[in-house]
Amino acid sequence: GSVEFQVFSFTNKIRRLASHLELHKKDFSSERGLRRLLGKRRRLLAYLAKKNRVRYKKLIGQLNIREQ
């Protein structure tokens, strides 16, 4: 789908994994998965920022993500 939807779904997965890891601090395979998702989302956001700055700004505002 669109870059925005991909970032949105990654963000939901990231938030779900982060809350899981607060309960299960020693779940290292989930932590690795979280790092992988964060990297994928960072790359997609970098792509969007380069291609369309307005859509990028709008998306990080809506999802409440810090700008990189």
Chimera marker file (.cmm) of the C-alpha trace (Angstrom):
<marker_set name="trace">
<marker id="1" x="0.000" y="0.000" z="0.000" r="1" g="1" b="0" radius="0.5"/>
<marker id="2" x="0.928" y="3.627" z="0.355" r="1" g="1" b="0" radius="0.5"/>
<marker id="3" x="3.951" y="4.694" z="2.361" r="1" g="1" b="0" radius="0.5"/>
<marker id="4" x="1.639" y="6.385" z="4.879" r="1" g="1" b="0" radius="0.5"/>
<marker id="5" x="-0.306" y="3.190" z="5.524" r="1" g="1" b="0" radius="0.5"/>
<marker id="6" x="2.878" y="1.154" z="5.883" r="1" g="1" b="0" radius="0.5"/>
<marker id="7" x="4.254" y="3.626" z="8.444" r="1" g="1" b="0" radius="0.5"/>
<marker id="8" x="0.883" y="3.592" z="10.248" r="1" g="1" b="0" radius="0.5"/>
<marker id="9" x="0.828" y="-0.210" z="10.518" r="1" g="1" b="0" radius="0.5"/>
<marker id="10" x="4.503" y="-0.341" z="11.594" r="1" g="1" b="0" radius="0.5"/>
<marker id="11" x="3.711" y="2.258" z="14.276" r="1" g="1" b="0" radius="0.5"/>
<marker id="12" x="0.842" y="0.140" z="15.619" r="1" g="1" b="0" radius="0.5"/>
<marker id="13" x="3.054" y="-2.961" z="15.711" r="1" g="1" b="0" radius="0.5"/>
<marker id="14" x="5.843" y="-0.974" z="17.403" r="1" g="1" b="0" radius="0.5"/>
<marker id="15" x="3.505" y="0.344" z="20.102" r="1" g="1" b="0" radius="0.5"/>
<marker id="16" x="2.094" y="-3.137" z="20.717" r="1" g="1" b="0" radius="0.5"/>
<marker id="17" x="5.590" y="-4.651" z="20.980" r="1" g="1" b="0" radius="0.5"/>
<marker id="18" x="6.812" y="-1.856" z="23.262" r="1" g="1" b="0" radius="0.5"/>
<marker id="19" x="3.988" y="-2.473" z="25.735" r="1" g="1" b="0" radius="0.5"/>
<marker id="20" x="4.685" y="-6.226" z="25.562" r="1" g="1" b="0" radius="0.5"/>
<marker id="21" x="8.352" y="-5.599" z="26.359" r="1" g="1" b="0" radius="0.5"/>
<marker id="22" x="7.456" y="-3.493" z="29.406" r="1" g="1" b="0" radius="0.5"/>
<marker id="23" x="5.887" y="-6.630" z="30.905" r="1" g="1" b="0" radius="0.5"/>
<marker id="24" x="8.444" y="-9.111" z="29.535" r="1" g="1" b="0" radius="0.5"/>
<marker id="25" x="11.791" y="-7.364" z="29.866" r="1" g="1" b="0" radius="0.5"/>
<marker id="26" x="13.872" y="-10.439" z="28.995" r="1" g="1" b="0" radius="0.5"/>
<marker id="27" x="12.056" y="-11.294" z="25.760" r="1" g="1" b="0" radius="0.5"/>
<marker id="28" x="15.061" y="-10.613" z="23.552" r="1" g="1" b="0" radius="0.5"/>
<marker id="29" x="13.633" y="-12.036" z="20.325" r="1" g="1" b="0" radius="0.5"/>
<marker id="30" x="10.727" y="-9.589" z="20.549" r="1" g="1" b="0" radius="0.5"/>
<marker id="31" x="13.200" y="-6.804" z="21.272" r="1" g="1" b="0" radius="0.5"/>
<marker id="32" x="15.078" y="-7.725" z="18.106" r="1" g="1" b="0" radius="0.5"/>
<marker id="33" x="11.811" y="-7.671" z="16.154" r="1" g="1" b="0" radius="0.5"/>
<marker id="34" x="11.060" y="-4.236" z="17.592" r="1" g="1" b="0" radius="0.5"/>
<marker id="35" x="14.453" y="-2.918" z="16.462" r="1" g="1" b="0" radius="0.5"/>
<marker id="36" x="13.828" y="-4.328" z="12.982" r="1" g="1" b="0" radius="0.5"/>
<marker id="37" x="10.438" y="-2.598" z="12.751" r="1" g="1" b="0" radius="0.5"/>
<marker id="38" x="11.916" y="0.683" z="13.986" r="1" g="1" b="0" radius="0.5"/>
<marker id="39" x="14.560" y="0.498" z="11.258" r="1" g="1" b="0" radius="0.5"/>
<marker id="40" x="12.015" y="-0.249" z="8.547" r="1" g="1" b="0" radius="0.5"/>
<marker id="41" x="9.818" y="2.626" z="9.708" r="1" g="1" b="0" radius="0.5"/>
<marker id="42" x="12.821" y="4.980" z="9.830" r="1" g="1" b="0" radius="0.5"/>
<marker id="43" x="13.765" y="4.093" z="6.250" r="1" g="1" b="0" radius="0.5"/>
<marker id="44" x="10.198" y="4.600" z="4.999" r="1" g="1" b="0" radius="0.5"/>
<marker id="45" x="9.951" y="7.959" z="6.784" r="1" g="1" b="0" radius="0.5"/>
<marker id="46" x="13.280" y="9.055" z="5.295" r="1" g="1" b="0" radius="0.5"/>
<marker id="47" x="11.987" y="8.125" z="1.836" r="1" g="1" b="0" radius="0.5"/>
<marker id="48" x="8.745" y="10.044" z="2.392" r="1" g="1" b="0" radius="0.5"/>
<marker id="49" x="10.604" y="13.092" z="3.763" r="1" g="1" b="0" radius="0.5"/>
<marker id="50" x="12.755" y="13.142" z="0.634" r="1" g="1" b="0" radius="0.5"/>
<marker id="51" x="9.885" y="12.634" z="-1.829" r="1" g="1" b="0" radius="0.5"/>
<marker id="52" x="7.115" y="14.714" z="-0.256" r="1" g="1" b="0" radius="0.5"/>
<marker id="53" x="7.954" y="16.878" z="2.769" r="1" g="1" b="0" radius="0.5"/>
<marker id="54" x="4.343" y="18.056" z="3.276" r="1" g="1" b="0" radius="0.5"/>
<marker id="55" x="2.934" y="14.521" z="3.523" r="1" g="1" b="0" radius="0.5"/>
<marker id="56" x="5.824" y="13.574" z="5.837" r="1" g="1" b="0" radius="0.5"/>
<marker id="57" x="5.126" y="16.470" z="8.231" r="1" g="1" b="0" radius="0.5"/>
<marker id="58" x="1.398" y="15.688" z="8.242" r="1" g="1" b="0" radius="0.5"/>
<marker id="59" x="2.019" y="11.988" z="8.947" r="1" g="1" b="0" radius="0.5"/>
<marker id="60" x="4.422" y="12.456" z="11.868" r="1" g="1" b="0" radius="0.5"/>
<marker id="61" x="1.989" y="14.982" z="13.327" r="1" g="1" b="0" radius="0.5"/>
<marker id="62" x="-0.936" y="12.562" z="13.089" r="1" g="1" b="0" radius="0.5"/>
<marker id="63" x="0.999" y="9.580" z="14.467" r="1" g="1" b="0" radius="0.5"/>
<marker id="64" x="2.707" y="11.669" z="17.164" r="1" g="1" b="0" radius="0.5"/>
<marker id="65" x="6.210" y="10.528" z="16.108" r="1" g="1" b="0" radius="0.5"/>
<marker id="66" x="9.337" y="12.600" z="16.674" r="1" g="1" b="0" radius="0.5"/>
<marker id="67" x="11.040" y="13.967" z="13.584" r="1" g="1" b="0" radius="0.5"/>
<marker id="68" x="14.361" y="12.327" z="12.771" r="1" g="1" b="0" radius="0.5"/>
<link id1="1" id2="2" r="1" g="1" b="0" radius="0.2"/>
<link id1="2" id2="3" r="1" g="1" b="0" radius="0.2"/>
<link id1="3" id2="4" r="1" g="1" b="0" radius="0.2"/>
<link id1="4" id2="5" r="1" g="1" b="0" radius="0.2"/>
<link id1="5" id2="6" r="1" g="1" b="0" radius="0.2"/>
<link id1="6" id2="7" r="1" g="1" b="0" radius="0.2"/>
<link id1="7" id2="8" r="1" g="1" b="0" radius="0.2"/>
<link id1="8" id2="9" r="1" g="1" b="0" radius="0.2"/>
<link id1="9" id2="10" r="1" g="1" b="0" radius="0.2"/>
<link id1="10" id2="11" r="1" g="1" b="0" radius="0.2"/>
<link id1="11" id2="12" r="1" g="1" b="0" radius="0.2"/>
<link id1="12" id2="13" r="1" g="1" b="0" radius="0.2"/>
<link id1="13" id2="14" r="1" g="1" b="0" radius="0.2"/>
<link id1="14" id2="15" r="1" g="1" b="0" radius="0.2"/>
<link id1="15" id2="16" r="1" g="1" b="0" radius="0.2"/>
<link id1="16" id2="17" r="1" g="1" b="0" radius="0.2"/>
<link id1="17" id2="18" r="1" g="1" b="0" radius="0.2"/>
<link id1="18" id2="19" r="1" g="1" b="0" radius="0.2"/>
<link id1="19" id2="20" r="1" g="1" b="0" radius="0.2"/>
<link id1="20" id2="21" r="1" g="1" b="0" radius="0.2"/>
<link id1="21" id2="22" r="1" g="1" b="0" radius="0.2"/>
<link id1="22" id2="23" r="1" g="1" b="0" radius="0.2"/>
<link id1="23" id2="24" r="1" g="1" b="0" radius="0.2"/>
<link id1="24" id2="25" r="1" g="1" b="0" radius="0.2"/>
<link id1="25" id2="26" r="1" g="1" b="0" radius="0.2"/>
<link id1="26" id2="27" r="1" g="1" b="0" radius="0.2"/>
<link id1="27" id2="28" r="1" g="1" b="0" radius="0.2"/>
<link id1="28" id2="29" r="1" g="1" b="0" radius="0.2"/>
<link id1="29" id2="30" r="1" g="1" b="0" radius="0.2"/>
<link id1="30" id2="31" r="1" g="1" b="0" radius="0.2"/>
<link id1="31" id2="32" r="1" g="1" b="0" radius="0.2"/>
<link id1="32" id2="33" r="1" g="1" b="0" radius="0.2"/>
<link id1="33" id2="34" r="1" g="1" b="0" radius="0.2"/>
<link id1="34" id2="35" r="1" g="1" b="0" radius="0.2"/>
<link id1="35" id2="36" r="1" g="1" b="0" radius="0.2"/>
<link id1="36" id2="37" r="1" g="1" b="0" radius="0.2"/>
<link id1="37" id2="38" r="1" g="1" b="0" radius="0.2"/>
<link id1="38" id2="39" r="1" g="1" b="0" radius="0.2"/>
<link id1="39" id2="40" r="1" g="1" b="0" radius="0.2"/>
<link id1="40" id2="41" r="1" g="1" b="0" radius="0.2"/>
<link id1="41" id2="42" r="1" g="1" b="0" radius="0.2"/>
<link id1="42" id2="43" r="1" g="1" b="0" radius="0.2"/>
<link id1="43" id2="44" r="1" g="1" b="0" radius="0.2"/>
<link id1="44" id2="45" r="1" g="1" b="0" radius="0.2"/>
<link id1="45" id2="46" r="1" g="1" b="0" radius="0.2"/>
<link id1="46" id2="47" r="1" g="1" b="0" radius="0.2"/>
<link id1="47" id2="48" r="1" g="1" b="0" radius="0.2"/>
<link id1="48" id2="49" r="1" g="1" b="0" radius="0.2"/>
<link id1="49" id2="50" r="1" g="1" b="0" radius="0.2"/>
<link id1="50" id2="51" r="1" g="1" b="0" radius="0.2"/>
<link id1="51" id2="52" r="1" g="1" b="0" radius="0.2"/>
<link id1="52" id2="53" r="1" g="1" b="0" radius="0.2"/>
<link id1="53" id2="54" r="1" g="1" b="0" radius="0.2"/>
<link id1="54" id2="55" r="1" g="1" b="0" radius="0.2"/>
<link id1="55" id2="56" r="1" g="1" b="0" radius="0.2"/>
<link id1="56" id2="57" r="1" g="1" b="0" radius="0.2"/>
<link id1="57" id2="58" r="1" g="1" b="0" radius="0.2"/>
<link id1="58" id2="59" r="1" g="1" b="0" radius="0.2"/>
<link id1="59" id2="60" r="1" g="1" b="0" radius="0.2"/>
<link id1="60" id2="61" r="1" g="1" b="0" radius="0.2"/>
<link id1="61" id2="62" r="1" g="1" b="0" radius="0.2"/>
<link id1="62" id2="63" r="1" g="1" b="0" radius="0.2"/>
<link id1="63" id2="64" r="1" g="1" b="0" radius="0.2"/>
<link id1="64" id2="65" r="1" g="1" b="0" radius="0.2"/>
<link id1="65" id2="66" r="1" g="1" b="0" radius="0.2"/>
<link id1="66" id2="67" r="1" g="1" b="0" radius="0.2"/>
<link id1="67" id2="68" r="1" g="1" b="0" radius="0.2"/>
</marker_set>
